[in-house]
Amino acid sequence: MFDQYQKIELPDDFIVSTVLPIFERYPLSAGGIDFIGAVFEALARRAEKDNRIGQFFTPETAVIATVRLVSPLPTDTVLDPACGTGRFLIHAMDSMLDAAKATQSQTKEEVEHDIRRQRLLGTDIDPWVATIAKMNMYLHGDGKSNIKPANGLALSASDIFAPRVPARAHGEIDIALTNPPLGDVNFHEVAAELARSGLLGKMKAAPGAVGYEAEIAAKANVWTNERLRVVPHICLEAAKAEIYTQRVAMWQGKLVEALTIGDKKKARHAQRYLDAAAAGLADVKGAIAAGKLTYAPSGSNAKGGALFLSAILDYLKKVRNPGAPEEWKGGVAGIIVDEAVLNTQAYADARIFIRDNYFIKAVISLPRNAFEFLARTTAKTSIVVLTRKPDTDVTQREPIFFAKADTIGYTSTGVDSENDLPAIADAFGLWRDAAPSAYAGTVVDAVKLKAAVTQVPSMGGMVSMYHLNKSSPGERLDFAYHRMLELINAMPDQVLLSSILDPVLRIPDDTLVDAQVLIYEYAWVRSTDGRVRPKGPQDLKYEARDLREIKKGDILVSGIDAVRGAIGVVQEDCDGLVVSKEFLVFRVKAEKESSVDAEYLVRILRSPKMRAILEGSITGVSNRTRLESPAELLKVPISPLPSIEEQKKLSQKVRDAFKAQDEATQVFAAIDDMLSANTGNG
């Protein structure tokens, strides 16, 4: 009916008289269900090309759990700086309204009115999405008044919430709830746009004039250094001092060399450049001594989760609850982050920033398919709950509540009835209630703290409490890593796989295949049962150097799917076949063959505990989290193996089971053939 992006004028009186009465027939806020969000679930699943429908979408179960974890009070001011359709704000509003009571100065109705009109703030960078959020909030009982189109990283730069008082988020927020962009964000472009809009101060140069872009870059660098401190910044003066120091040393050496050989011309040349370098060094040192420092960020992109954690620090109050224990009194953030921020070396500085500025209350690992059904992304994420430190000199003394949700009510293909998040939120609530008993003023009693920890159920390994390593400020903060440490520490005795296995690298002989076609006979290992099976000829155009030849008795490990159990022993039917370089190949050391059975070892590595240890030993952020090298597997410890007789006994049971599996497969195939033949004769 309409051309794409055609503007449609809908006057207010038409909306009031015609549109709203239609919506008012239906209880769109009944039962705490986000109906508009449900509509967007359907749109997200059907969107073939327009990914922005899913880019701001968060599964409702994860939203509800995050709100429960932060527990907003009726008196809190709640902000979602990347609000999407408003789901976090809707469920926060419902939680706050449920807890609303009359006070000495307000009736219950006045408290509820205050929640809807004053306590809920939201921004989204996409004006279209912000409009959807306003509509959604209205349909859920208002709360729409403070939804604005704005960049959620820059709410300290302008009076975005005017005429509300206070108009800026800076230091005024009790609780921040959000799911920021999971991918990389170009923060340099964000800062440059703020500078061009005049929000970072008046420009001296006019657009297009000489020096305009340099002034933009300078203002942008100042802003990122002040507001996005999670991003490492380089002091330009310190970098210049290092360069000048090297030049001084170089020209001093050349001067000495020239004087030694009596070459006056070279000596004058060296002296001239030495003087220039020394003068430059003196100027830079003078600027450093005077505090005239400028900074530039390292790179221009970072994960959205890291950037928003930095911005949110500016928004949160230093003290939200003055009567609470030290580590619970500051403003609270509940945020869903890409696990790259929590577990990769590239974000070690970000983890140091988090530990310096926040008390880490909880890290809840979400399953790999949490966002796959709705937003078509396999990014591995966690819910992180943080409390702003009133004093950054205070070191965290309480342990972190770590948990892993195996399911959140969604799978990669649809909605699921299983959801671990409510039970995890209950367990965290027990910890939140128990923790204050360990305090006497600002002093934490270690014995009472340990007793409080015992109040938290482990839920079969789904929950664990972990004290931060004070000597490793950049240590990983993901559940998998700390579950690995827990399991390893529980082993009474340990041996490293490096003492049992050797890595094997066999490049296939490409003279044995058609050089033009490069068709090889491939094998693979199944994650369901750990069997290495032939895959048949594959025209995959691999170079021979990117392939690995396997032999009977090898242990084949899928770098991508090892944590799902894709580890097996090569049998006769796969001897001499090839696999891609995504696979790692090992063999029991020659001197260990009399005491180690390869098939038994594989069953050990495929056990749930060892797979959990493997998962914690590697890093990654998507469904392709992987073992990158043989060394990563070889550093993993296992418990000492039993006698070779016991190992072989279990291995025989495995072989018998596989034989029965093959026989059953043949029987079913024969039945299918018979039925097909009978159908044809009919």
KANORGI-V536483 format. One line per field, one symbol per residue. phi: phi as a letter, one per 40 degrees, with the letter a starting at -180 (. if undefined). burial: I if it has 16 or more other ideal C-beta (glycine too) atoms within 10 Angstrom, else O. A space follows every 10 residues. Layout:
phi=???
burial=???
//
This chain:
phi=.bcdgccbcb cdccdccbcc dccccbccbc ggcccccccc dccccbccbc cccccbcbdc cccdcccccc fccdccbbbb cbcfcgcccc cccccccccc acbcbbcdcc cccccccbcb babaccdccc cccccccccc hggccbcbca cccbcccacc cccdbccbcd gbbcbbbabc dcccbccccd cccccccgcb hcccccdgcc gccccdcccc ccccccbbcc ccbbcccccc cccccccdcc cccccccccc cgcccccccc cccccccccc cccccccccc gcbbbbccgb bacdcccccc ccdcccccbc bdccddcbcc dbbbbcbccd ccbcccbccc ccdcccbbcc cabbcccccd bcccbfbbdc bacbbbbccc bcccccbccc cbabccabgb bcbicbccac cdcccccccc ccccddccbb gccbcccccc ccccccccfg gcbabbcccc cbccccbcdd cccddccccc ccbabccccb bbcbbbcccc ccbcccbfcb cbbabcccbg ccbcbgcbcb fccdccbbcb bdgcbbbccc bdcbgcbabc bdcbcgcbbc cccbbbacdd cbccbbcdcc cccccccdcc cccccccbbi bbcbdaccad cccccccbcd cccccccccc cccccccccc cccccccccc cccccccccc cc
burial=OOOOOOOOOO OOOOOOOOOO OOOOOOOIIO OOOIIIIOOI IOOIOOOOOO OOIIIIIIII IIIIIIIIII IIIIIIIIII IIIIIIIIII IIIIIIIOOI OOOOOOOOOO IIOOIIOOII IIIIIOOOII OIIIIIIIII IOIIIIIIII IIIIIIIIOI IOOIOOOIIO OIIIIIIIII IIOIIOIIOI IIOIIIOOII OOIOOOOOOO OOOOOIOOII IIIIIOIIII IOIOOOIOOI IOOIIOIIOO IOOIIOOIOO OOOOOOIOOI IOOIOOIIOI IOOIOOIOOO OOOOIIIOOI OIIIIIIIII IIIIIIIOOI IOOOIIIIII IIIIIIIIII IIIIOOIIII IIIIIOIIII IIIIIIIIII IIIIIIIIII IIIIIIIIII OOOOOIIIII IIIIIOIIII OOOOOOOOII IOOIIOIIOO IIOIIOOIIO OOOIOOOIIO OIIOOIOOOO OIIIIIOIOO OOOIIIIIII IIIIIIIIOO OOOOOOIIOI IOOIOOOIOO OOIOOOOIOI OIIIIOIOOI IIIOOOOOOO OIOIOOIIII OOOIIIIIII IIIIIIIIII IOOIOOIIII OIIIIIIIOO OIOOOIIIII IIIIIIOOII IIIIIIIIII IOOOIIIOOI OIIIOIIIOO IOOOOOIOOO IOOIOOOOOO OOOOOOOOOO OOOOOOOOOO OO
//
